[in-house]
Amino acid sequence: MQDEKYRTLSTDELETELRRSPSLDSFLSEQEECFKDTAFTDLLTHALDKSGMSKAALARESYTSEVYLHQIFSGRRRPSRNRLLCLCIGLRISLEDCQELLRRNRNAMLYARYRRDAVIAYGITHGMDLYEINDKLFQENEETLM
């Protein structure tokens, strides 16, 4: 998902440009692409295409109903943070790509200072499946993803 097509300025870069800009109007027009939040569904579709999985396989791997999954991909439903994490784990995407999907869906990204988030991030980084991550969360007395 880190294709150039989806690359935007980082927040720090954007803030620097904002400070340097001679006027708000010029900043807003020059950085218009940064404000066009690439649709969450576009990024999710890109991740699915990159994985080579079918939606049916993703539904199985993420323990998500196919109907609900189709609603997410069509933009009719927005997944909760936990459900999106299940999708990321099912897709077996990188932690970096998972963080980007969380951000684009306006969810809190995984934060290693939170024990539960650290377990989830570890599982994603080490290629654990959803069942293994949930089991580890349960063992650590943390809320499971499903």
C-alpha positions in Angstrom: 0.0 0.0 0.0 3.0 2.3 0.1 2.7 2.8 -3.7 3.4 6.4 -4.8 -0.2 6.7 -5.8 -1.2 6.6 -2.1 1.8 8.7 -0.8 0.9 12.0 0.9 2.9 14.4 2.9 3.5 13.4 6.5 1.9 15.6 9.1 5.3 17.2 9.9 5.9 17.9 6.2 2.4 19.4 5.9 2.9 21.6 9.0 6.2 22.8 7.6 4.5 23.7 4.3 1.7 25.5 6.2 4.3 27.6 8.1 6.1 28.5 4.9 3.0 29.3 2.8 2.5 33.0 2.1 -1.3 32.6 2.5 -3.8 30.1 3.6 -5.5 30.1 0.2 -2.3 29.2 -1.6 -1.5 26.5 1.0 -5.0 24.9 0.7 -4.9 24.9 -3.1 -1.3 23.6 -3.4 -1.9 20.8 -0.9 -5.4 19.9 -2.1 -4.3 16.3 -2.7 -3.4 15.9 1.0 -7.0 16.8 2.0 -8.5 14.4 -0.4 -8.5 11.5 1.9 -7.9 8.6 -0.4 -11.0 6.6 0.3 -10.6 4.0 2.9 -12.3 1.5 0.7 -9.8 2.2 -2.1 -6.9 1.4 0.2 -8.7 -1.7 1.5 -9.4 -2.9 -2.0 -5.8 -2.3 -2.9 -4.7 -4.4 0.1 -7.1 -7.2 -0.9 -5.8 -7.1 -4.5 -2.2 -7.1 -3.4 -2.9 -10.1 -1.1 -4.4 -12.2 -4.0 -7.2 -13.3 -1.7 -10.9 -13.4 -2.6 -13.4 -11.6 -0.5 -14.8 -15.0 0.5 -11.3 -16.0 1.7 -10.9 -12.7 3.6 -14.3 -13.2 5.2 -13.1 -16.7 6.5 -9.7 -15.5 7.6 -11.1 -12.4 9.4 -14.1 -14.2 10.9 -16.4 -11.6 9.2 -19.6 -12.3 7.4 -19.5 -12.0 3.7 -22.5 -9.7 3.7 -20.9 -7.3 6.2 -17.6 -7.5 4.3 -19.3 -6.5 1.0 -20.9 -3.5 2.9 -17.5 -2.4 4.0 -16.0 -2.6 0.6 -18.9 -0.8 -1.0 -18.6 2.0 1.6 -22.0 1.4 3.1 -20.5 0.4 6.5 -17.4 1.6 8.3 -15.8 -1.2 10.4 -15.0 -0.7 14.0 -11.4 -0.6 15.1 -11.5 -4.2 16.2 -13.2 -5.4 13.0 -10.7 -3.5 10.9 -7.8 -5.1 12.9 -9.4 -8.5 12.1 -9.5 -7.6 8.4 -5.8 -6.5 8.5 -4.8 -9.7 10.3 -6.9 -11.8 7.8 -5.1 -10.0 4.9 -1.7 -10.6 6.6 -0.6 -7.1 5.7 2.3 -5.4 7.3 2.0 -3.4 10.5 2.8 -0.2 8.6 -0.1 -0.9 6.1 -2.4 -1.8 9.0 -1.6 1.5 10.7 -2.4 3.3 7.5 -5.8 1.6 7.2 -6.6 2.4 10.8 -5.7 6.0 10.2 -7.7 6.3 7.0 -10.7 4.8 8.7 -10.2 7.4 11.5 -9.4 4.9 14.1 -6.7 5.1 16.7 -3.5 3.5 15.4 -1.9 0.7 17.4 0.2 2.2 20.2 2.9 0.0 21.7 2.6 1.6 25.2 -0.8 0.0 25.5 -0.4 -3.7 26.4 -3.3 -4.8 24.3 -2.1 -2.9 21.2 1.4 -4.3 21.8 0.1 -7.8 21.7 -1.8 -7.1 18.5 1.1 -5.4 16.8 3.4 -8.2 17.8 1.0 -10.7 16.3 0.7 -8.8 13.0 4.5 -8.3 12.8 5.1 -12.0 13.4 2.5 -13.3 11.0 0.2 -14.7 13.6 -3.4 -15.5 12.5 -6.5 -14.1 14.2 -7.0 -17.1 16.4 -3.5 -17.0 17.7 -3.6 -13.3 18.4 -7.0 -13.6 20.2 -5.6 -16.5 22.2 -2.6 -14.4 23.3 -4.9 -11.5 24.2 -7.0 -13.8 26.3 -3.9 -15.3 28.0 -2.8 -11.7 28.8 -6.2 -10.8 30.2 -6.8 -8.3 27.4 -10.0 -7.8 25.4 -10.0 -10.1 22.4 -10.7 -8.8 18.9 -13.9 -10.8 18.5 
